[in-house]
Amino acid sequence: MYRVLIPVGDDRERSMAAAEAVSNLPSAAEEVEAVVVNVFEEFDVTGEGGQVKSEDVWDETNFPESVDAVVDHLESAGVTVSKRREHGDVTKRILAVADEIDADGIAMGGRRRSPTGKVLFGSTTQSVLLSADCPVTVALVE
C-alpha cells in the first residue's frame, strides 16, 4: 500500500488539486492510503483585551470544509482515507506527521507565483519541498 499525506488548508481549490492528483494515481482505489491533515497554525496575540493563544481556541474536531471536500472526493474515487487535525507550526507538523505515518509521499496543492513572489514570501509548500524526507508532488492551480 502506498501511503500519501495530503496537507489541506482553507483553500478549497488548491486542496482539491492535491486530491485529484492522488485519486488519479495508478490503481489508487486498490493501492493508495491517504491521510488528510489540517494544521491549525500556532499564534499568540496580545492586545487591549489581554492575551489570546492559539491553543485557547483550537478544536481538534473542527475541520475546515476543504478537508471534508477532499475526504469526500477521495472516498468517491475508492481511496482509503483518514483525516487528522494538528496544532503548531504548519511546516513542522506536516513533516512530523509524514514521519509518524511513514508516508511514501506528500501531495500538496500550490499556486503559481512570480519569481519575485517566491523570494519575498515564504510558503509552506516551498518549505515542505525543501525539507521532506519523501517525494513531494505539488498540484498547481492558477
N, C-alpha and C positions, 0 to 999 in steps of 0.2 A: 504494500500500500504506500502510495506517495503522499506524504503529509505536507500540506501547504498552509502557511499562515497568511491571513488576509487582514491587515490593519485597516480599519474603517473609521473615518472621521465623520463630520457632519455633512460633507459634500456628497450628495447622493450620486451625482453624475460620475465623479471620479471613483466612488465606491463601486458603482455598477460596472464600470470599465474593468476593474480588477476581477469582479465576479464573473463577468463574461469571458475574460481571458482564462480563468480557471475552468469554467464549465466547458470551454472549447478544447481543453487538453484531450489528447487521445485517450479513449476508454475512461473518461472522467467518472462516469457513473459507477464503474466497477473498480477502478484503481486509485481514486483520489479521496483523501480525507481532508476536509478543510476546517481550519479553526479560525473563526472570525473574532478579532479582538478590537475593542474600542478602549482607548486610553483617555481618561479624564485628566486633563493637564493640571499639574500641581500649581497653586498660586497662593500668594499671601498679600492681602491688601489692607492698608491702614488708612483710615480717613477720620472724619469728624465723628462718625458713629462708632468708632472703635476698630477692631481688627477682625478681618474675616480670613479664614484659612480654607483652602480647598477641601480639606478633609471634613470640615464642618458642614459642607453642602453636598459632598459626594455620596452618591447612592449607587451601590454596585448592581442594582437591579434596573436602573433607569437607562436603558439603551436608547440612542438616537434612532429615529425612523430609518435612517440609512442602513443600520445594522440589520433590522428586520427585513428590509428590501433585499439585501444581499443574501441573507439566510433563505428567504423565500425563493429567490432566483436559483440558488444552488440546489435546494431541495427539489425544485421542479425539474432540474436537469438530472436528478438522481444521484447527486453527490452527497456523500456522508458529511454532515456538517454539525459543528458545535459552536457556541459563542461564549465569550467571556468578557468581563469588564475589568479594567485595571486602573490604578491611580498613581500618578507620578510624572516624571519626565517622559515625554512621549517616546522619543527615540530609545531611551534606555529600557523602558518597559517593553517595547516591541522586540528589541533584541533579546531581552531576558526571557520573554515568552517563547520566542523562536528556539532558544537554547533549551528551555524547560520541556518543550514538547518534541524536541529533536526534529525540528522542521527540515524537510528536504529542500524547501524553497519558500520564498516570500513573494506574494503578488500584491502590488500596490497600484492604486490609481495616481496619476500625476497630471500636471498641466504643463503645456509648453510655455517656456519662459525665455525672454531675451537673454543674451549673454550678460548684459549689464545687470539684469534682474537676478541672475544666478550669483553674481559677485556680491551685490548689495544685500541680498536677503537670503538667509539660510533656509533650508527646507527640511522637513522630516524625511521626505523621500531621498534627498541627496545624502543626508546623514546615515540613513539605513543602508543605502547603496554602498557607501564607503566603509561601513563598519560591520556589516553582516558576515557571518561565517558560512553562509549558504548562498546559493544563487538568488538573485532578486530580479523579478520581472516587473517592469513598470508599464502599465497600460495608459497611454497618454490620451487626454481629451483636449479639444481646442479651447 
